[in-house]
């Protein structure tokens, strides 16, 4: 497992955010390339994908993205702390699903996002 990586998605929206939500997505293999015995994180590719995901999620909720902050991690405790923003049925189900994913795939990671609306 690699150290957590944080990526910020910025927009040109002005003013204060009007609301927010959280999201958890699995990390695709294309975010890494082999580098000798290690693997290198492709932050640019991850940023492109996470911007698209963030904007699509905002649009699906009838919102415009103000900004987003994503953390890529395989640490279940970090996933719990980052993903526990809303204590609602949907968020708890998403958290449970992400934790099950990490348990079943010990070398995997997820991206936990906090998205703010414009």
Secondary structure, DSSP 8 states (H G I E B T S, - for coil): ----EEEEEE-S--S---EEEEEEEE--GGGEEEETTEEEE-HHHHHHHHHHHHHHHHHHTT--EEEEEEEEE--HHHHHHHH-S--SHHHHHHHHHHHHHHHHSTT--EEEEEEEE-
